[in-house]
Every structure is written in structure tokens, then in C-alpha cells.
Amino acid sequence: MARIIAVANQKGGVGKTTTCVNLASALADMSYRTLLVDLDSQGNATVGCGVDGRSLEHSAFDVMTGALEVQDVVISLDELGFDLLPSNSDLTAAEVRLLEMEEREFRLKSALEAVAPRYGWVIIDCPPSLNMLTLNALTAANSVLIPIQCEYYALEGLAALLETIEQVRASVNPGLEVEGLLRTMFDIRNNLSSAVSDELTGNFGDLVYRTMVPRNVRVAEAPSYGLPILRYDPASRGALAYLGLAGEVLRRRRNREAGRALTADIAEEGTIE
């Protein structure tokens, strides 16, 4: 069964879509069957995978409104090694439609249940706002990965997102976890970047990934060619960073599962029959 990660931050320009595309690519390169879900009406993840959103016959809009199943819309990107549930501007109308539907928070969760057994990982690119589409992603996900640019307002936006995650956990998805905090577009020469980074690690400890994605021209160029950085320039610092992130995500998952198994064993041994 797939592990579903929502990549979210209500602040735009923090590398959210870049992280989705390149994490999906890195996991696929590690031989994990991976699905990338573009849930942003801007369709940037779709374009970043080399798919023209304007020419799509079907998109995530059809899935969210119940017109089609996920498997009817998914595109197999054989050259990139992973699958894509694409999006375009049609998805803007889906949010309005969702407000009129019953169990509107569970539309994506229900849709993904049919295909989850086919994948090891599902990565969801959320809109840069806390709207109904984002709520659907958080309801469907096992965990949330939060990209953060190390700048002045980063912590203020993070507090609002963490509060939203707590609300989702208390209402519709009690198992939702914070997968980790990823420092993006990091400039080691910038004193503010270092100060914000130190504050993040001081406040959140092990939740902050050791991997930092550097500010890198090659990473910024790759989407214009419709390629993940691992295909566009696999030797670049950005490509190496996203490979490192994928490795951390996998190690953390193994460690958490091992910890849960140990806890379950201890609990079973302590049970009095």
C-alpha cells in the first residue's frame, strides 16, 4: 500500500512544486513505483513533467468531481519513470463544485484508495493556499512534507500550517503526521538563511531534514525543459540534494515502522491473558 505524502505550504515561491517533481523522480530512480498528483490549478507540476496542461483531455478536475477514476486520467511518464495525475486551470472550478458535494473533504482520499496498492509512494502537490483542495490532500495523506525557504516570514507561515494540520488531525485524519521540514533555496552566504535555519532546528529538532536544497540555477532551469533536475542535470548540486532528500525520507520511514513494530511487540508481551 502506498505511503501518501502531501507537500504543502500556503506561502508560494518556497520550492513546493520543485520538491514534488524531484522527490517523485528520485523515488522512481530508486525503483519505487511512484505517482505524482498535481492538485494545484496552476498545473506547474504537470508542465514541469513535460505535459502541456492546455491540451489535456482529462485532468484532476474529472477525478475530484467524480466524473472519472484516477486510473482513467493518470499519465505514465515512461521516460521519467513515474506516473502523473495531471492538472490545469480547470481545477479552479473543482473547488467551487466541491463545496456543494457531500463528504467533500474525502474526495481525493476515496479516489486514491483504488490505485494506492499499485504504488509505493504517492506525492501530492498542494495549492499555495489553505483551501478545499489542500484539505482534500491533507485528508488523503499519511503525512505532510513542508518546504520552507529560510527567510524572514517563514516561521510565521509555518505556524499557521501546523495549526491547520492539527485541526485536520482532530477532525478528519487522526493519523496525519508531519513528515518533515525541508529547507529550500538555501544560500550559505546569506546570514539570514543561516539564522532562520538555526531557529528551525532549534524549535523542531529532528523534524528538520538534514538535507538542504541549495539555491541552484540548474534546478530553476529544469522545469522550462519539462524535466526533473535528475534528468536535466544529474550531476548538479540540486540533483544531489533531492537524491539525499529521498534517501532521508526512506530512512525515516523505515525507522518509524521499526519503532512501531517494537512498540507493538512490547505491548503484546505485556498483555495479560
N, C-alpha and C positions, 0 to 999 in steps of 0.2 A: 504494500500500500504506500502511496506517495506521501512524502513529507511536504507539506504546503507552506511556503514562506511568502508573506505579503511584505513587499518592500515599500515603506511608507514614510512620508514626511510632508506635512501640509505646506511647508515652505518650498517654493520652486527653486531651481538652479543649484541643487545640492548634489547632483550626480545620481539621482534616483533611477532614472531610466538607463543610464550608462551602466549602473551597477546591475540592474536586472538582466540586460542583454549579455553582459560579460560574465556574470555569475552562471547564467544558463549555459553559455558557451564553455566555460571552464568545467562545469559538472559533466557536460556531454563529452568533453575531451577525456574525462576520467572514466568514461564508459558507463555513465549513469543515464538511463532514459529520462529525458527532461522535457517538460512542457513550460513554455513561457506564455503567460496570459497578459495581454495588453488591455488593461481596464481603464486607460486614460483616453478621453475623446480626442486629444491632440494626436494620438497614434504615433508618437515618436519611437516607441519600441518596435512597432511594425516597420516603419521606414528604416530604422537602424538595423533591421534584419534583411534589408534589400527588397521589401514588399511595398508596392505602391498602394497606399490605402485608398486612393481615389478610384482605383479600378476594381476594388473588391466587390464580388457579387454578394457575399455574406460576411458578417463580422460578429464581434462580441455582442453587438446590439441584438442580433437574432437570438443569441443564447440567453441574454439577460431578460428578454421579453417573452421567452418560451416558444418562439417560432421554430427553432431548430435545436438539436442536441449538439453538444460540444464536438463529438466525433464527425458531425456533418460540416463543421466550419474550420476545424484545425487544418493547418497547412504543414506538411512535412518539409522541413528545410534540410534536405539531404546533404547539401554542401556545407552546412553549418553543424549538422549532427543533432539538432533538436527540433521539436515541434513548436508551432506558434498558433495561439488563438488570437487572430489579428483584430485591430480596431481602427476606426476612423471617426470622422466628425458625427456620424450617425449616432454614436453612443451618447451624445449630448441629450438626445430625445429620450434615451432609455431611462435616464434619471427621473424625468417627468412621468413616464409611464410607470415606473416602479412605485411611485408614491400612491398610485391607485390600486396596487396589487396586494393581495393577501400574502402574509409572510414574506414581505418584500426584502427583509434582511437576509433571507436564506436562499435567494435565487441562485447565486453563484455556487454556494455550498451544495445544493441539490444537483446542479448541473455537473459539477466536478466529480461527484460520487460515482458516476457511471464510467469515468475514464481513469480515476485515480489508481486502480490496480495495474494499469499499463505502465505507470511511470514510477521512477524512484524519487523524483523531485518535481514539484510544480512551483514556479516563481511567478508571483503576481505583481505587475507594475501598477501601483495605485495612482489615482489623480493627485495633483498637488493641493488638495483641499480635503476637509473632513466632511464629505458628502455621502449620499446614499450608496454610491459605487464603492467608496472606501469602506463604508460599513459592511457591505457585502463581502469585500475582500477580507476584512478582519474577522467576520463570522465564519468564513470558509477556511481560514488559515489555522495551522498549528502554532505558528509563531510569526513575529514581526521583526524584520531587519530594518534598522533605521540609519540611513546615510546622513551624516552631519558634516557640513562644511565648517571648519574651525574659524568662525568669525563672531563678531560681537553679539548678534541676536540669536545665535544657535541654541543656547541653553533655554532661552525664553520659549522658543517654538517647541523644543523638546519636552518641556514641562506640560504643555497643552496636549501634545500627542500621547504622552504617558498617562495623562488623566483620561483621555478617550479610551485608551487600551484597558484601563481599569474599569471603566463603565461598560465596555463590551464584555469583559470577563465576568462582571457582576450580573449581566443581563442575558446575553445570548450565546456566549462562548467561554465557559468557565475554564477550559483547558488552554486558553491562549497564553503564550509565553512571549517574552522579549528574546528574540534570537540573538541579538547583539547590536552594538552601536559601531558604525563604520565611519572612520574619519576620511573624508574625501577631499580632493583638490588641495592636498596638504602641501604647504610651502615651508620647508625647513628654515628658509632665510627670514621668514616673517615672524617677528616676536609675538604678534597677536595670535597667530596659529598655534604656536607653542604654548602660550598661556591658556588658551581655550582647551587645547589637548590635555594639558595638565589638570585643568579643572574637571574635565570629563572623567579622566581616570581616577581622580581623587573622589569624585562623587559616585561613580558607577563601577569602579573596580574591574572585575573580570568580565563584566558585560561588554566592555570596550574591546573590540578586536585588536590584537597586536598589529595586524596588517593595517597600513595606512596607504591610501591611494594617492599618489603624488599628483600635483598639477603637471599635466603632461600634454604637449601639443598633439602627439600621435593619438592619444585617447580621444581628444576633441575632434580630430580629423576623421576617425574611423566611421562614424555614422553617415557622413556625407557620401561614403562609398558603399553603404549598406552592409557593413561588415562589423563584427565584434573585433576588438583590438587583438584578440588571439589569432585572428585570420589576417588582419590588416598589417600588423607589425608584431609578430610573436616574441621578438627579442626586446621590445621596448620595456621601459620601467613600468608602464601601466599594465601591460600584459602580465608581467611577472607578479605585480601586486594582486591582480584578480585571480591568478592561479593560487597565490598564497591565501587569499580570502576563501576560495573554495576548499582548500586544504583545512583551514581553521573550522569552517562550517562542518565538514565531515568529522573532524576530530571531536568537536564539541558534541555532535550528535551521538557518536559512539560512547563518549564519556557519560553523557546524560543517561543513555539507555543502560549502560553498565551500572550506573548508580541506582537506577530504578530497579534493576533486576536484583541487586544486592539488598536493597531495602525490602523488596518483596520476599526474598529468601529469609531474611531476618524475621520479618513479620510472620511468615509461615512457621518457622521454627519456634516462635514464641507463642503460637496458638495452642491453647489447652483444649484437648478434645474431651 
